[in-house]
Amino acid sequence: MKRLIAWFSVLSVFLMLASCADNSIYSGFKKTESGAYMQFYTKNDGQQPRLNDEVTFEMAQFFNDSMLFTTAGDEPMRLVLKKADFVGDVADALLMMHVGDSARLVVSIDSVFTTMLGMDEVPEEYTGKPIYYDLKLLSIKPFEELEAERKVLLDSLRQAEFEFLTPLREDPKHTLTESGLIIMEKTGNGKVATMGDYVDFDFTMCSPDGDTIMNSFGVESVDMQYGEEFIGKGFNEAIGMVPEGGTMRFVIPSALAFDSTGYEQFIQPYTPLVVLMKMNSVMDKAAYEKHQAALEAEKEAEKERLLALESTAIADYIKANNITETPTESGLYIIRQEEGKGNVAQWGDEVSVHYILSTLKGDEVESSYYYDEPISFKIGNNEMIPAIEEALMTMAPGAKVTLVSPSALAFGEIVIDEELLPAYSPLVIELELVEVK
């Protein structure tokens, strides 16, 4: 995971770099059979990898003469070679190398945007620009050896599950369902869900060793229609067995969960799951819809209450601070402190600004001055709250204003901080337009 994080952390740097190079940079590189362009520094006649082999290699990544990533000083990378996602993928290059080889791969940046970043279009300023990979192949673990190791692992995991489940199945205090679910404990006598009912429940899922895999208690309960797929067959079966208001502790054999495949890096193959479930409510469709309507009405009433409090708070602030300006049509107060010079910023302009966000009580929420430089963005790209964008289109470079913004032009119903900035919080904003680019 560390390497994935490293890759994504360099993307922001990568996108900021510019290049004036053209296709002439491919000079000296040889086009391989796969279509990749490579230049070998060292070439041997040793072992060569195949698809599905695991390779260990060192790598450094460059763009416009700047290093974006390197394994130097760290552990080398390991990769099971699969069919490349695009011509010039690192996997393509490694398949062309022998143990001990070192080479440079050059790839069009377009493929990075369209495959790794999943973008439909490549930004014009980067189209056709090159990105380089310096590679050194250290070792190869053949596919057959990987498969043998995996078989040993799977056999040990299968045996461990058998040893865990056997005493549970033989315990007379436990109940086995026809499918193989093991019920260890059950409380409550309320109604149970039938297909199509709506259920709300909490659960904790653990490994046989007691390590928590998933937990909803104290986080957010699960609200769903019984019959929808959720986690697996065993879990879905259990949902229809727990009484409303009751609990059930049960074990799901791997055959009713993630079987021999496991789930990514979180759950190994042949892992039985130990679950505690608490059923909060069971409702038929009519009751559920009535309940949801009541919740929506309650939410709307609370919203109206908070908006009324906000309106009063803004009016009190305006009066207490002797503000005589008339609000704009959107409700934004713009109090001009210093006039700027030049053209007023327009929709679509790229600007740099300084700002200080505060509550009506004067508590500071955020300040761009902490970054030691102005914040740059394009007006209209939804990169900044509406209050700031609206005010900027009345300002010339150098202008400074104070804004009193209703929550509708700030963070609205979003809770930034329960204490400092709850939902429907108005803001006071000190804003300076530094530059229109």
Summary of the structure (lengths in Angstrom):
residues: 437
radius of gyration: 30.5
end to end distance: 38.7
largest distance: 85.9
contacts: 1253
relative contact order: 0.08
helix: 28%
strand: 30%
